[in-house]
Amino acid sequence: PKQEDNQPTSATKLGDANNEGTISLADAVIIMQALANPSAYGKDGSNAQHITAQGDANADCCNTGDGVTNKDALAIQKYTLGLVKSFPVNE
């Protein structure tokens, strides 16, 4: 069942910010979009492709618990390059 976009949730797969089952550069992109333009891409954003509550929970993969930051997007980029092997990342 699809969760409501603004319903609080816990991570199901750290790093999977777009909640499509894999970790890729698209996950870093949606984090950066949500941070740069929250009115369109944040959890309550107006764009149909905005980050969901589940995606937001999954996105917090670096310094877990501090919320979604650019460090999460960077950790995902490093993961796609093989520089990070698993999540969570602590810096």
Secondary structure, DSSP 8 states (H G I E B T S, - for coil): ----TTS----SSTT-TT-SSS--HHHHHHHHHHHH-HHHHSTT-SSTT---HHHHHHH--BSTTS-S-HHHHHHHHHHHTTS--SS-B--
